């Protein structure tokens, strides 16, 4: 097993595919997020216009989710977990 794990460390085609995939994900993110935003944006407005009581109850959940999504510690924890999985 030791030979297989160490061979991945010097497998340069894997690194090349990874770098291409990362760049493609950045491009996809810049294209998809605005489209998804335009798709999802009308839903809270429609609920608020209809006078539904679900909007005030869901607002704290949305704010909390956005705060966690944008948290720097979450990104750092994800990167550290990825390195830990690779090294282990």
C-alpha positions in Angstrom: 0.0 0.0 0.0 2.9 2.3 0.7 4.0 2.2 -3.0 0.6 3.2 -4.3 0.2 6.1 -1.9 3.7 7.5 -2.7 3.1 7.0 -6.4 0.2 9.4 -6.3 2.5 12.1 -4.9 4.5 12.1 -8.2 1.6 11.5 -10.6 1.8 14.7 -12.6 -1.2 13.9 -14.9 -3.4 13.8 -11.8 -2.2 17.3 -10.8 -2.8 18.6 -14.4 -6.4 17.2 -14.3 -7.0 18.7 -10.9 -5.8 22.1 -12.1 -8.1 22.0 -15.1 -11.0 20.9 -12.9 -10.4 23.7 -10.5 -10.4 26.3 -13.3 -13.6 24.8 -14.8 -15.3 25.0 -11.4 -14.4 28.7 -11.1 -15.9 29.4 -14.5 -19.0 27.3 -13.8 -19.5 29.2 -10.5 -19.3 32.5 -12.2 -21.9 31.4 -14.7 -24.2 29.4 -12.5 -24.5 31.5 -9.4 -26.1 34.6 -11.1 -28.5 32.3 -12.9 -29.5 30.5 -9.7 -29.8 33.9 -8.0 -32.2 35.1 -10.7 -34.2 31.9 -10.3 -34.5 32.0 -6.5 -34.8 35.7 -5.9 -38.6 35.9 -6.6 -39.6 33.3 -4.1 -39.2 35.4 -0.9 -40.8 38.4 -2.5 -43.9 36.4 -3.5 -44.3 35.0 0.0 -43.9 38.5 1.5 -46.5 39.9 -0.9 -48.9 37.1 -0.2 -48.7 38.0 3.5 -47.5 34.5 4.5 -46.2 34.0 8.0 -43.4 31.6 6.8 -41.2 34.5 5.6 -40.4 35.9 9.1 -39.8 32.4 10.4 -37.4 31.5 7.7 -35.4 34.8 7.7 -33.1 33.9 10.6 -32.3 30.5 8.9 -31.4 32.3 5.7 -29.2 34.8 7.5 -27.5 32.1 9.5 -26.9 30.0 6.4 -25.4 32.9 4.5 -23.1 33.7 7.5 -21.9 30.2 7.6 -21.4 30.0 3.9 -19.3 33.1 3.9 -17.3 32.2 7.0 -13.5 32.1 6.5 -13.1 29.5 9.2 -15.3 27.1 7.3 -13.2 27.4 4.2 -10.0 26.9 6.2 -11.4 23.9 8.0 -12.4 22.4 4.7 -8.9 22.9 3.3 -7.3 21.4 6.4 -9.7 18.4 6.3 -8.8 17.8 2.6 -5.0 17.9 3.4 -5.6 15.6 6.4 -7.4 13.1 4.2 -4.7 13.2 1.6 -1.9 12.8 4.1 -3.6 10.0 6.1 
